[in-house]
């Protein structure tokens, strides 16, 4: 008879619901490995089985070697109510999801990403202009950079250098979606039967929240899709994935429904993740001047001062590559991954894993495991370098998730994040901002990050000043 994996002792009926963390869960879950002496921990919330996976080897075994049964997604009631049900990251493991992944693979695999280099360079240059003109708005500029690449690729739509109403709409929808996903905020996620409560019933305010977000989400999906479709039909405008897909897959109502939701899912998945990584870069630069200096020295030595780094230079800049890896290790944008769900009962290390168990791969625990990354809280790119300065073979970035569900946009994300990072470093010097009395405004290494599915630095101030080379390079544009 197999027992369940170790974990907190459940209470009758409610299970571990009162013991589950609701703030920065990844810290508590990481700590549970010590408390229960196990890299996999079992908990139960109102009858729903949860498996927290803190160990890297365990995540690989469960989510990769057993991907055939662990690639489903759990249903989160409020997320469905606000309209997210047909996008890749939310779809259950089945034919529609497979079709999405086939199209994603065709358009975003490693070999085809270089086709997007010119578009990314165009947007990166805009990012530099924005930073030079209004450095205090760097949080917004990072988001605009992330969105502008995605919107242009998907729909052939240019949001302009400073964003437009579609940017504000997407920001609003995604912010609320993140909130709808936060454990403990909406009771309907724990008690799905609550969704049948009438609107007038006390505590049923989630209905209004859901209606408002759903309408905005439909606008976020349909407006850019219709724009790309009209351009495709009339043979005008910039090339777009949507135009290409309509041509390849057809324009039946069913196909358009699939393609518009596929595109919306990519739009949603690319926005805050890429922006989180990029704003973390600024956090690193303002708190680690020695890292900034080393990266800038490498760029000057390899590329010189008279041009900006491009993606073709990437292989020749090992320290910069190590900074890229270290940012995604130190502050993974999705510390708890996106939950997977097991289809059917399984056993693992002699323990029973009940059918339908939600598997939470704690990326944070894996990238902060001190036996793999000594002093994990220290930001140290050298951990990815050999003594001679070349890159070591620790090249897998866990921040992109696992198995069949692994982020299909990871090559694009990697290229767009790296390019922005390299060009920002080549062009600016980032340091602490000063207050009105000239005193430095401190930003700490353990500066607060948002406590949501996608975790990004809470806004802070810093000084972003062009280096001499920037005036020359941008001046010539
Ligand atoms: C630094 C940026 C990014 C990070 C850290 C990131 C990370 C992730 C993670 C952890 C997952 C879940 C993997 C799993 O379930 O095991 C995921 C899924 C996904 N990502 Fe990304 N991502 C990033 C950028 C992007 C971009 C730029 C795109 C598209 C252009 C994208 C598209 C997607 C999609 C469509 C999924 C859902 C996959 C599925 O459920 O099958 N992501 N991403």
Boltz pocket constraint, residues with backbone or C-beta under 6 A from the ligand:
constraints:
  - pocket:
      binder: B
      contacts: [[A, 88], [A, 89], [A, 90], [A, 91], [A, 101], [A, 150], [A, 265], [A, 266], [A, 269], [A, 270], [A, 271], [A, 273], [A, 274], [A, 277], [A, 333], [A, 334], [A, 337], [A, 338], [A, 339], [A, 340], [A, 398], [A, 399], [A, 400], [A, 401], [A, 402], [A, 403], [A, 404], [A, 405], [A, 406], [A, 407], [A, 408], [A, 409], [A, 410], [A, 412], [A, 413], [A, 414], [A, 417]]
      max_distance: 6.0
